[in-house]
């Protein structure tokens, strides 16, 4: 008797994958009717005709299938129905040769929600056929084929039971005893919050775009929600997916089986710019107040590099450059800092290394060097060969949010028995201490706040009235099926307790215009953030309600410094030596 698989649960114990029972109608042909295949078949046809009035679901097996059954298994019952409806009842006195066999079937109660994380099951080996063997399964076993179903297949798989059946000469069951009851597998408790996952999936689905959302606890690294669109229904695999339906999934150019949140690798675009700022601050090459001209273009070694906006003019410092996402500022900043400090900072924030997960995760791409100034310019705005997954970007934002370390992403909390006895426990852990001083980190945080809450910020669509949101928009070019297309980002964190870091990635099609991080990606996560603001307890967070200010200061530095006009300087750090010594003695 195949054992039921363990459940996969969210952090509150709500089922994401469980088992259900299905019933199949079976007929046992009497010994007197087994002399020839024709006699065997004729008896089945006659009996099914009598049964059909009470059980319309009864049907004659396929001729070839029935022939194989007769050759080696004629004494065993023949399955003569698909899944019986719940209301179907068999009168044992009226139909003595009929019985119902109950099987365990994998069931995903949330449908296609979190499908890429959960994965799906597939049949283990061929169905029982040929000569009857001792210890063969009553029905076809299943095993995890993808996602957590595969990663924790050993824990989820239980211990089979043993059933002894004695058949009479008349073809009825004379004696039946369970020698050993099947033992269910262990449950896998994930870090997902079903409520957060639902809101994230709905927001992504409503966008109508291919993309991904990742939301993590910035302190522990717990993945609260992770969605990829388009998705698939794992119940189709549990029921035994047809070859035509499976081919439709694998041949779909939108890739519904592909987990974009974990396995996707995209150029990060402007969401990479905070890394460049922190690299310059740590290396003491470009401080927070150093200004560069933010113009529409910049000539670098004979090649013209564009700014995303043709309207930005004037001298920007680091905060203003992040708020307005000025490309030409970052070209010049990178030329001063050079590639090694930037690449070092990127590695410390998790770029270029696959996240440690029970699922296959993309490492993205991070070059070892930027050999030319053209490469350096592309690196400074997250283009060129630099790539990252949405999960990597969410973890980088979690690092900025907690201000202490880069946490390891955690998707599974523990396994436990059906009685709640805890088995394997996966504790939160950190992967690296953040190599940025508090002063420098505040510079970046202030800028990320302005992206969402400044009157001229590029991410205003994600602003909340009562909870501060920090974020960064990004638009990057990549190659999709051999053609140039855009991918847009919005990544950041919301100031709840604990803070939740997030990343949203939306794929554009070739020649599709009108996509931007602020206009396309930010509104998607804004739906999730508004729900978190309205129902914090449901999302397992809290916050102190207060009005979030709107910044309106001029981002462009005046042509004449204030001190030359007799006014006191205003851009002074609280403790100007702290950042220097933290860099010197790190």
N, C-alpha and C positions, 0 to 999 in steps of 0.2 A: 504494500500500500504506500505509494509515494507520499512523502511528508509535505505538509503545507510549508511554503516559504515564510520566513519572518517578514514583518512589516517594515516599511520605511516611513518614519514619522517626522513631523516638523518639531520645532523646539518645544512646543506646548503639548506634544503627544497626539496631535491630530494626524490621521493617516493620509499619506501621499501615495502609498502602494500597499495593498493588502490582498487578501484572498477572498474569493467568493466560491460558492458551490454551484455546480450545474448538474443537471440530471439528464441521463440518456436512457431511452427505452431499449430493452434487450429481450430477445426471445431465445429460449433453449429448445432446440429441436429434439423430440423424443427419439429414443434409440431405434424404434421401429421405422422411422422416417429417414434414416441415414444411409440406406443401402446404396443409393446412387445420387449423383448430383441433381438429376431431374426430380427425383422423389423429394429430396431435401428442399429444392427450390419450390416445387409445387406446394408443399406443406406451408412454407413461409408465405407464399402468395395468398393461400386460403386463409391463414390465420390473420395476416395483415388486413385482409378485406373485412374480417369480423371486427378487428380492432379499430379500424378507421372511423367507425361511427362514434366511438368513445374518445379516441385519441387521433384527431386529424393530423397531428404531427408525424405519425408513423409513416414510414416510407420503405420501399424495397431497396436493399443495398445495390451498389454498382455490380454488374454481372461479373466483371473480372475480379473485383474485390471478394465477392461471394465465393467464386471458384477457389481462390487461394485459401480462404477460410475453411472451405470444405475439405481441401486436401490434407491439412495438418491440424485443424482446430475444430472439427465438426462437433466435438463433445461440448465445447465452450459456447456460451451465449453469443448471439449475433446482434450487433448494434443496429437498430432499425429506426433511428430518429436522429435529428439534430438536437439542439438543446430544447428540453421540454419547458413549456411555460409553467410558472409557479402554481397555477390553478389546476394543472393536470393531475388526475387521480386515477389509479388503476385498481379495479376490483379483482382481488386475488382469486376469489372463488369463480368468477366469470372467466378470467384469463389466467389459468394456473401456470402456463408456461412463460408468462411475461413477468419481468421484474425491472426495477429501476436501479441503475448504477449511478452513484454520486461521485463526482470528481472535484478536486480543487482546481480552480483556475485563477490566474493572477488578474487582479482588478486594480485600476487606477481611478479612485473615486473623483479626483479633480479633473478628469479628462486629459486634455493636452497640456495642462499647467505643469511647469517645471519638467517637461518631457525630456529635454536634453540632459538635465541633471540626473533624473531617475533612470533614464535608459529604458530598456525593454528586455523581455525574456524571449527565448526561442526554444524549440523542441530539442531535447537531448537524445540524439540517436534516432533511429527509425522506430515507427510504432511496432508493438509486439506482433511478430509474424513468424511463420514457419513452425516447426515442431515446438510444442509447449515445453518450456524449460523451468526447472526448479528456481524459484526466487525471481522470476521475471515480473516486471511491473504490471499492475492491473491496467494502467493507462500510461500514456507517454509522459515521461518526466520532462521538466523544463529546467533551464539554467539561465543565468544572467548573460546577456549578449552585449550590452552597452551600458554606459553610465554607472551609477551606483549599484545597479543590479549586478553588473559584471564585477566591479571593483570589490564588492563585499559578498560575492557569490558563496564563498565558503561559510561565512557567518550566517547568511540568509538561508542556506540549505539545511534542512533538518535531517532527522534520522528516519529512514523508512520503517514502516511496520510490516507485520506478516499476517496474512489471512489464509486460513485453511478452509477449503470448500470440498465437501463430499457430494458427488452427483449420484442420483439413483439411476437404475436402468431406464426408468420412464422419462429421464431427461429433466427431472426437477432437482432442486437443491435439497438433499437429504440432511445435511449437517453443515454448519458453518461456525467457525470460531476464530476470533482475533487472537493469535498467539502473542503478538507484540503490537501495541498501539503505536502509530507514527508519532514522532516528536517534532513539533514545529521548530523552524530555525529561529535564530536570534533576531530581535528587532534592531534596526539601525536608526538612531535618533540624529537628525540633521540639525544644523543651526538655522535653517530657514524659518521665517515667520510667515505662515500661510496668508495672513491678512496683507502683509507687505508685498508678498509675491503676487497675490491677486491684483492689487492696485498697479503694480509695475507691469504685469503682463497685459492688463487692460489698456494702460496708457500706451504701451508699445504697439499693441494691436490696432488701436484707434489711429495711430499715425499712418498706417497702411504702408509702411516702409520696412525694408530689411534692416535689421539692426539688433542692438543688445542693450540691456540695462544691468548694471551691477550695483548693489547697495550693501555696504559692509559696516559693521561696528568698528569705529576708528580706534578703539582701545584694545579690543580682543582679536580683531580680524575676522570675527564671525560673519559669514555671508548671510545676510538677512533675506536677500532676494537676488535672483540671477535669472534673467530671461533672455531668450533669443527668438527672433522672429524672421521668417515663418517657422512654425513648429509642426509637430506631428502628434497623432494620438497613439500612445503606447498600447492602448487596449486592442488596437488592430493586430498587433504582434501577439498579444496574449491569446487572442482567439484563433490564431493561425492565419497570418496574412497570406493572401494569394500572391502568386508570382506576378500577376499583372499589376496589382496594387503596389507591391514592393518596387517593381520597375518604374512605376509612375513617381514614386518618392525619390528614387535614386537618379532618375533622368530629369527631374524638375530643375531647371536652371537656377532657380532661387535657392536651392539647397536646403530644404526643410529639415534634413537630418544633420546638418552642420551646426555645431554649437558655436555661434559667433562670440559669445561672452567669454569663453575660455580658450577656444582654438583660433578665433579670428586674429589676424595680425594686420594692423592698419597704420599708416603714417599718422602720428599724433597731431601734426599741425601745431597750432598755437597753444594747445594745452601743455606743450613741452616748454613753453617760455619761462614759467616759474623756475624750472631747473637751471636755465641759463642765468637768471638773476641770482639764484643762490650760489651758483658756481663763481660768479664774479665777486659776490660779497665775501665768500670764504677765501678766495685767492687774493683778496684785497686789490683787485685790478679795476673793478668798477663798483664804486660805493653807491649807496641808495640815492645820493643826491647828484651824482654826476649826470650831466645832460648831454644828449645828442640830438641833432636836428632830425625831426621826424618829417620827412618829405615824401612825395608820391613815388620816387624812385631813388636808387643809389647805384652808381657805377662801380663795379668791383672787377678789377683786372680785365677791363675791356668788355664786360658783360653787364647789362642793365638788369638789376633786381627790383621788382615792384613791391610797393606797399599794398595792402589789401584795400585801403581807402585812399582815394585821390584828394580827399578834402582835408586830411590832417596836415597841418603845417605848424612849425614852431619847435621849441626845444623841450623835450620830454625827459623826465627822470624815470627811475625804474617803476615807481607806482603808476605814473601816468601812462607809461608804455604798456604795462600789463592791462590797465583798464581799457585803453583804446586798442590794444593788441597791435601796436605799431611795428611793422616788420623792419623798417629801416633803422629804428633804434637798435633792434637786436642784431642786425647785420654788423653794425658798428661796435656794439658791446662785445660780440664774439670775436671780432678782429683784435680787440685788446686782450681779452681773457685767453683766447686760443682754445684749441680742442681738448687738451688733456684734462683741465679742470672741469669742463662741461661733461665729458664722458665719465670722469670719476664720479661726479655728482649723480649722473643718470644711473650708473650701476648701483650706487648706494640707495637709490630710491626704487630699485628692483627692475630696471629696464635691462633687457638682454639676457635675463635668466628666467627659466620657466617657473611659475609659482608651484610650491609644493602642495599638491592636491591628490586625492585618490583618483582623479580623472586626468586624462591626457590634456596637458595645457601647453599653449604656445609660448615660446621664449621671446617672441617678437624678433627684433633685429636691432643691434647697436654696433656701429663700426668700431674698430680698434683705434683708428685715427681718421682725421679729416685731412687728406693729403694736400688739398689745394684750398685757396680762399673761397672758391666757388662751393666746394664741399662744406666748408665751415659755415658759409652763409646759409646753405640749406639745412645744416644741422641746427643752427640757431633758431629756426622756425619750425622744427619738427618735420622736415621734409627729407628728400634724398633716400638713403637706405635705412633710415631710422624708422622702426615700426614697434607697435605695442598692442597688446590685447586690452579690451575693456576692463578685465580683471586687474591687469597690471596697473592701469591708470587709476582705478579705484583705490588700490593699495597705496599708490604714491600719494593720493590725496588724503588717505587715512593717516599717513606719516606726517603730513603737514598739519593735520587736524590735531593729532595727539601731542605733537611737538617733542616727542622723546625717542621713539623708535619706529622701525618698520615692522609691523606685526605680520606674522605668517597667516595667510588666509586659512580659515577653518570652516569646513563644510559639514563635518560629522563630529558630534559631541561624544557619542558613546554607542556601544551596543549593549543590549540587555535581553534577558530571557523573557518569556511570556509572563512570568510572575513578577517582573520588574527587577530581578537580580542583575546588577550592573556587571558588565564584562569589560571589554576594551574601553578605555577612556582616553580621549584625545584632548589634551589640555591646551589652552592658548599659549603661544610662545612668541618671542620676538626674533627677528632675523638679523637686524642690524640697528645699532644706535644711530640716531640722526646726526650727520656731521655738520650741523648748522647751529650757530649761536642763537640765543633767544632774541637778541636784538635784530639779527638778520631775518629770523623767522617772522618776527612781527612786521617787518617791511613787506614780506610776501603776503602775509595774511591780510594786512591792510589793503593791499592792492587787489587781492581776490575778493574782498568785501566790496570794493569799489566797482568791480566788474558787474556785480549784481545790483548794487545799491547806489551807485553814482548816477547822476542825471545823464551822463554821457557814456555810461558803461555799455558793454556789448551784450551782457547777459541779463538785462532787466526783466525779461519774461519769466525768470525764475524767482523773482523777489517775493518775499513773504512779509506781511505787516508786523507779525509778532515774534518771528523767529529769524535770527540772522542767517543768511545763506551766503557762503563764499563759493566762488566758482570761476571757471575759465572756459571761454568759448574757443572753438578751433574749427578751421576748415582746411582740408588738405586735399591734394591731388594724388590719385593712385590709378593703377591700371586694372580695369575690370573687363575680363574676357577680351583682352587685347586692345581695348580702347580706353582713352582717358576719361576718368569720372571723378567726382568729388565724394569725400567721406567727411561728415561733420560730427563734431564732438561738443559735449558740455560735461565738465567734470568738476567736482568740488566737494563740499560738505555742508551740512546743516547743523546749527549750534544747539542741538538738543542734548540731553543727558541720557545715555552716552551720545556723543556726536556720531552721525551717520555719514560716511563718505560714499560718493556715488560717481559713476561714469556712465554716460549715454553715448552710443555710437550709432549713427544712421548712415547707411550706404545710399549713394545716389547712382543713377544710371548714366551711361555715356550720353553726353550732350544735354544732360538735364540741368537746367539752370534754376536759380531761386533758392538753392539750399545754403544754409549757413548755420553755424553753431548756435548763435543767438536766436535765429528765427525758426529753426527746424528742430534742433536737439533740445534746447532749453525748455520749450513749451511741453515737451514730453515728460521730462522729470518734474516740471512744475506741477503737473496733476498729482504726482505721487507726494511731493512736498506739501501741497495744500491739504491732502488727506492726513498726512502726519501731523500737521498743525491743528487740524480739526479733531483728530482722534488719536492723541499721543499714546494713551494707555493701550489701545489696540495694537499699536506698533511697538509696544514695550519700551517707550522712551518717555521722558518728561521734559518740561522747560518752564522757565519763569516768564510769564506773559509780560511783554513790554513793547513799546513802539520802536520799531527799527528805523533809524534815521535815514534820510535821503541826503547824500552828499552832493553839494552843488559848487564846490570850490573850482576855480579855474585850473585846469590841468597843465596848460601851457605856461612855461616860465616867462615872466615879464622881460622885455628887451633890456630894461634898465633895472639892475638889482635894487632891492628895497633899501639896503643900507646906504646906497649912494643918494637916496632921496631923503635921508635923515631918519628913516624908520628903522626900528631894531630888527635884526635878522629873525626870521620865524622858523626856518628849517634847521633846528638844532636837536640833536639826539638827547634823550634823557640822560644817558650815560655814555658819552662818545668813546671812552676807552674800553668799555666792556667787550664790544665786538672785536676790537683789535687784539686784546689779550686772549680772548677765547680762540681766536684763529692762531695766535702765536704759540700757545701752549696746548693745543688740541692733540 
